[in-house]
Each structure stands twice: as structure tokens, then as C-alpha cells.
């Protein structure tokens, strides 16, 4: 089947702007509040606090900065104040979602901790509570868990919190991708002891960059606010008694976020419509959409598919390249992504699991069956031990999910994907 190349590129996800953003940027310019103080910052913190339902929010330069300060707070609470350059985690292990972007994991290393990766489950593509319980059996002294809501889909948070409570562990919630998503009627961003969201350029609400630390503790909020402005003490001169960071959000970036936030529900509605059109369009095709439970309402940030095992053609990936062999009636992520690119549409592989990343290949990895690295070729009760994250990475991909994509353009994308299975 022959298709027309898209005249305008169909993107994975780009900012959906409305015009209000310019007014708030202009306000920052005209009042000359261009740096890390100003009305836009104050208003964005109030907006997110009211929207999500947390008492305190601190606007920061990125979601990664927010996660870093979550980790630093948790480390000091668990292990006490570190010496300069020692790191708040002081060599302690942290259980972390395996299938995620490395921005989730790197703050653990920033604070001299070691990430232990917890395998994924098929129901939501998030951390497997059974694997987390197994991890505590292997490493009973761990007291900190980093949880991600992948692609805007809430994890099984109550089950994970129950495991954390049983083992006296704190929970950091990486809600970078899930602003506006609900779990059992509760907003993500309220489900952890410490929580973080992102306003990166392709997120459902964007500031081009930026992030937010969320908490119900005034003390924690004030601590993060201080750290994010270089830990300056209340003195007539620049007085510093602990290590700080240049992590505060600028008043200009805050103006963009301030103009975006009132449109969150509209953005989610558009993203959900995209997901549902894919769901309908792929009926009869040997693929499934990224799943979510009846207990949650995602924000549908990215629409993804996973190819049924029997419909996968031969595919081989190295660290930097991918090859496949075309087979009639079958396809693979590599073929689909290359075909979309040929017609000027952007897709993306599923996040490569952290335990497969060269920088973290020596870190422990735990599945629900135990040590994932030791079990890589093992059989349990006659069945091969599963590495769920690696399987989803192998068979899955992210589809164009841009809110500015028209229905006609999405229909064409669907037909292009179908053609890969012919």
C-alpha cells in the first residue's frame, strides 16, 4: 500500500500553546522580574497546589531537580545530615522502577546511593509489587523506594505503599509524566512521601523546562526552597552552612506554566481521544495498547502499543543499532518506527529498562522470581524466568501522540502501522 509523506511532521508530543503564556512572559519582562523571584512563580505554586491537592509546592528548574531534592530529603531523614561531598544516601541502596528515563535514577547516584532495579508488571507497565516484596527479602535493610507512573499511567500505588509500610520504607513518587492522572480518585503527585512533576517541553503541561516538588510538610517545602537557592542563610552577606543548588524556576518559565495550567483537562481530553482512536483503529491487528487498571484514569500522555509475541518478526538490537528480518503477517518496533519516519512521523522505542543500560549494568535487578541477573537463563517450575521490562522494550513502541495531530493524520498513521503487518 502506498502512502503520501506527511507535509508537516507528525510529532510524538509537542507543547500545545494557547496564547495566555505570552501575556505572563510579557508581564515578567515589563516588571523586570526575569530571574527566580516573581508573581508567576508564586501563582504557579498556588495553581499546582490547588490542582493536585498538596499543601506546598516549590517551583524548580526541572523535574530532575525536584527528584534530586526528594532523594536528598529522604536520605537526610533516614540517615542523618551528610558531610560535604559525602552524599545523603551514603552508599545505601534504593529500590527503583526499572522501566523509566534515567532522570528518575540519576539523582540516587548524585547522592552516593545505589539503585536496585525492580522489574515491571504487564498490567500497567509500572513497578511490580511482587518484585518489590521479593527485593525486600533479598535486601531487607533498604528504606527508600523510587516509584514512576510510566507514560501517565498510575502504578499500583496502594499495593506498593503497603509493601513500603511493611518494611518501614519511604516512597518517592516520580509523577513527571502523570500530572492530572488519577489513582482511585486521587491525583498522582499526592501518593508519595515526597513527589515530583515535570514541565519539560513534551509534557502534558509545559514550561519548555521546569519542575515541581510537592509535599504536605511545610518544613520540607522550606528546606527544598532553601536548597534550590544555593542554601543561602538569613544573613546580611552570602552565608552558606550547607551545600545548595541553583535549582529555582525562573519567573519567565513560570509564566509559560502559568498560562498552560488552566488547560490541563483540555489537554488530557485530547490525549485520551488519541488513545481511543488508536484502540479502535488497531482492532484485528496483533497488538495491544499500553494498559491501565480500572482503578485509575491516566492522563494518556503517550499512546503506545505492544506487539503480540506470535506476530513479532526477527529483531536484533545492540546498544546503538537495530536489525530486523521482514516476515509476512509480522512486524517489530524497529520496522514500524522506520516506516513511520519514512513518512515523516515520529515514534519512539519504549524506555529501555535501566538494568539494560551500560551505565547501570552492574546494579542489582530484581524480578518477582528473585535476582533477575542470576535468573536470566533459569527455569522455574518448568517456565523460563521472566524479565518483563526487557520483553515490553523488545515488543513495544510509542506512537505519535501530539494533540495537534488531526484525526485524518492519525488515521493515516494507523494505516501505516497496519501496512507493516502485511
C-alpha positions, 0 to 999 in steps of 0.5 A: 500500500502506498502512502503520501509523506506527511507535509508537516511532521507528525510529532510524538508530543509537542507543547500545545500553546494557547496564547495566555503564556505570552501575556505572563512572559510579557508581564515578567519582562515589563516588571523586570522580574526575569530571574527566580523571584516573581508573581508567576512563580508564586501563582504557579505554586498556588495553581499546582497546589490547588490542582493536585491537592498538596499543601506546598509546592516549590517551583524548580528548574526541572523535574530532575531537580525536584527528584534530586531534592526528594532523594536528598530529603529522604536520605537526610531523614533516614540517615542523618545530615551528610558531610560535604561531598559525602552524599545523603544516601551514603552508599545505601541502596534504593529500590527503583522502577526499572522501566523509566528515563534515567532522570528518575535514577540519576539523582540516587547516584548524585547522592552516593546511593545505589539503585536496585532495579525492580522489574515491571508488571504487564498490567500497567507497565509500572513497578511490580509489587511482587518484585518489590516484596521479593527485593525486600527479602533479598535486601531487607535493610533498604528504606527508600523506594523510587516509584514512576507512573510510566507514560501517565499511567498510575502504578499500583500505588496502594499495593506498593505503599503497603509493601513500603509500610511493611518494611518501614520504607519511604516512597518517592513518587516520580509523577513527571509524566502523570500530572492530572492522572488519577489513582482511585480518585486521587491525583498522582503527585499526592501518593508519595512521601515526597513527589515530583512533576515535570514541565519539560517541553513534551509534557502534558503541561509545559514550561519548555523546562521546569519542575515541581516538588510537592509535599504536605510538610511545610518544613520540607517545602522550606528546606527544598526552597532553601536548597534550590537557592544555593542554601543561602542563610538569613544573613546580611552577606552570602552565608552558606552552612550547607551545600545548595543548588541553583535549582529555582524556576525562573519567573519567565518559565513560570509564566509559560506554566502559568498560562498552560495550567488552566488547560490541563483537562483540555489537554488530557481530553485530547490525549485520551481521544488519541488513545481511543482512536488508536484502540479502535483503529488497531482492532484485528491487528496483533497488538495491544495498547499500553494498559491501565487498571480500572482503578485509575484514569491516566492522563494518556500522555503517550499512546503506545502499543505492544506487539503480540509475541506470535506476530513479532518478526526477527529483531536484533538490537545492540546498544546503538543499532537495530536489525530486523528480518521482514516476515509476512503477517509480522512486524517489530518496533524497529520496522514500524518506527522506520516506516513511520519516519519514512513518512515523516512521523515520529515514534519512539522505542519504549524506555529501555529498562535501566538494568539494560543500560551500560551505565547501570549494568552492574546494579542489582535487578530484581524480578518477582522470581528473585535476582533477575541477573542470576535468573536470566537463563533459569527455569522455574517450575518448568517456565523460563524466568521472566524479565518483563521490562526487557520483553515490553522494550523488545515488543513495544513502541510509542506512537505519535501522540501530539494533540495537534495531530488531526484525526485524518493524520492519525488515521493515516498513521494507523494505516501505516502501522497496519501496512507493516503487518502485511 
